[in-house]
């Protein structure tokens, strides 16, 4: 089965991989040039539409469109070893291709068609650059569906900030429009801000994380992209800097100019690897696929647009909660109405009624009324200069661990103005 899979993929005509890219008219070529990276774009279109979560693509890490095989996850080791053996055979008989086995000859021809110099050294280099990648067809389709919730509002924000509205599709690459997305490196939210970058544009603290606030994080993303462009004067580079960092891309630009293809081909920055080299091509591919999503995924219904007419952080400054109304809760990342209701011994419907919530969507940083008080106590304390958690706990007749648990604190660090639940 593995053998037939390899042969099927090696036999794919090159013209399929380099055919005309659909939907490119949606990206003005003067702003978003693609010369020299067409093969990369076509490859990522296949990743987004052809290969699913059960498909493991074995290909070259530099010539990404040079696909050797697609195998199941449990065949990863055998698949890679088979490709290595075929490459070893090609290298050993590089001057006598007529003596190659049928499978190795298929591979030889495919490599030659891709423009690789057919020398033993170049084939050895290919062997050292074998890369595996999981398909994301299902994830991408789900992202297209979720995009319906956000794109109308995102486009308004980007146009207001002065950034091309096409860049609102960048989350298809970053998070598939999943607001709860968290990367292993610590990036959070639809726009996948790292903590340090996020703090330059919004509030990212232990008690409030605007990276999971779609409206705030979108404006922050637009401002970051605009800042990148103002420094680099190139949208391909500004987009790449969103992934790699502006300083690194500026260094590449200084060495090799503003042509993305030239930078990919020639820049050898220590951290400029697979992800950074492909980020712009992934974005262009994502736009192309989105423009034709019905062709790739069939008729699908996008989620209904969310209402962003009112700021999502409804009570961040306690504006709509009168002092003494009752106990409150400061929403933390990961909270849900059901968890909050259970913690305070109330119901979801009661919390929604008290706060006049139009839906069960809540955002980190907002303050919710979770009950009505008979004694006039607000249930919340604003940290003052000189306070410590132990002093606050003692003042309100609580244990330190109880106070920390109630507020979802993992450490005892607090800051002036922070609101703590002290019911």
C-alpha positions, -999 to +999 in steps of 0.1 A: +000+000+000+028+024+009+046+016-024+015+025-045+010+057-026+046+068-034+042+060-071+009+078-073+023+110-059+055+110-078+036+107-110+016+139-105+024+162-135+043+193-126+017+214-144-008+206-117+014+221-091+022+252-111-012+259-127-028+292-127-036+303-092-074+310-087-087+341-071-054+361-074-073+391-087-085+396-051-050+405-041-036+435-061-004+423-077+013+456-071+007+452-033+010+415-031+035+402-057+039+364-061+067+362-087+091+334-078+069+318-051+041+304-073+051+268-065+050+275-028+015+290-031+002+261-051+017+236-025-001+254+004-034+254-016-030+216-017-023+215+021-054+235+028-078+217+004-065+183-007-047+167+024-067+161+056-057+155+092-050+118+085-026+126+057+011+130+064+029+148+035+066+138+030+083+165+009+114+187+006+118+215+032+131+240+007+114+229-026+082+225-007+063+214-039+086+185-043+063+159-027+076+124-023+046+107-007+015+111+014+011+084+040-010+077+072+004+089+105+012+054+116+032+049+084+054+080+091+086+061+099+082+035+071+073+062+046+103+084+054+127+054+053+113+043+019+119+078+005+154+078+019+161+044+003+149+056-031+170+088-029+200+067-020+194+045-050+191+076-073+223+091-058+243+058-063+232+055-099+230+092-108+250+087-140+232+055-151+194+063-145+185+035-169+197+010-143+173+024-116+143+004-103+109+016-116+102+034-083+136+051-082+133+061-119+099+077-111+116+097-084+146+106-106+123+120-133+102+140-107+133+156-092+147+165-126+113+180-136+115+202-105+147+218-117+172+201-093+207+196-106+211+159-110+244+154-092+252+130-063+258+160-040+225+176-048+206+143-042+224+139-009+212+174+000+176+165-008+180+135+015+190+157+043+160+180+038+131+155+040+102+172+059+068+159+071+037+179+073+001+170+083-027+181+061-053+205+075-082+204+051-108+199+079-093+226+100-091+251+072-128+244+062-138+250+099-119+282+098-138+294+068-170+286+085-160+305+117-148+335+097-184+345+091-186+355+128-158+381+125-149+393+090-175+421+086-162+437+118-126+429+111-127+446+077-142+477+092-114+479+117-086+473+092-100+499+068-102+524+097-066+517+107-055+519+070-045+483+063-057+463+033-088+444+042-075+412+025-052+408+056-083+401+077-079+365+063-046+361+080-062+342+109-069+313+084-032+307+087-027+317+123-056+302+142-084+291+118-104+319+135-104+299+167-105+325+195-095+299+221-064+289+201-032+286+221+002+276+206+028+256+224+050+287+223+024+308+242+006+326+214-031+332+221-063+341+204-075+346+168-044+367+160-019+345+179-002+373+198+027+363+220+026+380+255+055+404+248+041+416+215+006+417+228+015+441+257+027+466+231-008+471+218-033+459+245-037+447+281-021+413+288-021+406+325-029+378+348-064+392+354-071+405+319-059+392+285-072+411+256-056+387+232-089+367+235-110+397+230-117+396+192-124+433+188-094+446+208-070+420+194-081+427+158-073+464+162-040+455+177-032+432+148-041+460+123-018+484+142+010+459+142+007+452+105+006+489+097+037+494+119+055+466+100+046+482+067+057+517+077+091+503+085+095+478+056+074+495+029+064+461+015+032+441+023+049+407+017+076+417+042+051+432+066+032+400+066+063+379+070+074+401+099+041+393+117+055+357+120+093+363+121+095+397+137+102+431+122+139+433+131+147+399+115+129+408+083+145+442+082+179+425+084+169+402+055+157+432+035+190+450+041+209+420+028+188+410-001+163+437-010+125+436-008+118+407-032+103+379-011+115+351-034+151+364-032+149+366+006+136+330+008+163+318-016+193+337-002+187+348+034+203+325+060+192+341+093+195+317+122+158+317+130+145+322+095+133+287+089+105+267+074+076+286+090+090+321+082+099+312+046+064+300+039+043+324+059+036+349+031+029+320+006+005+305+031-014+338+034-017+341-004-028+305-007-054+310+021-069+340+003-071+321-030-088+292-013-112+314+006-121+332-026-132+298-040-141+279-009-173+266-025-152+250-052-129+233-027-154+224+000-188+224-016-217+245-005-210+254+032-228+279+054-207+305+072-214+313+108-237+344+113-218+377+120-214+386+157-227+419+169-198+442+177-219+473+180-213+474+218-178+470+232-174+434+244-158+445+277-191+457+290-181+464+327-143+466+327-145+499+346-175+489+367-195+515+348-228+495+348-224+479+382-235+503+410-214+500+442-230+476+466-250+459+439-236+425+449-207+401+444-189+403+411-165+381+392-136+393+370-136+370+339-104+351+334-091+334+303-108+300+301-138+310+321-173+302+309-207+312+322-214+276+334-181+275+354-188+309+369-224+300+378-212+268+395-186+286+415-210+311+429-240+287+433-262+305+408-274+298+372-264+308+338-298+325+331-295+345+364-260+358+355-272+367+320-303+385+334-283+404+360-258+416+334-283+419+305-261+397+283-274+391+248-257+358+246-235+334+267-203+349+251-180+365+277-145+379+274-114+379+297-112+412+316-149+420+319-166+421+353-199+403+359-224+407+386-230+372+400-256+379+427-275+406+446-262+417+480-284+424+510-256+440+531-243+466+507-210+448+502-197+450+466-178+416+468-148+431+451-117+450+463-093+473+444-057+467+453-041+497+470-004+507+472+013+486+499-013+458+498-003+422+499-025+392+493-021+380+529-031+414+543-062+415+520-072+379+529-068+388+566-088+420+562-118+401+547-116+371+570-104+347+543-075+323+540-047+332+515-053+300+495-090+307+494-084+342+481-060+330+454-084+302+443-114+325+441-095+349+418-077+322+398-043+334+409-013+310+405+012+333+423+009+360+449+020+389+427-007+417+426-006+452+413-022+486+422-058+489+408-062+451+403-098+440+413-100+410+435-131+391+444-134+390+482-168+376+489 
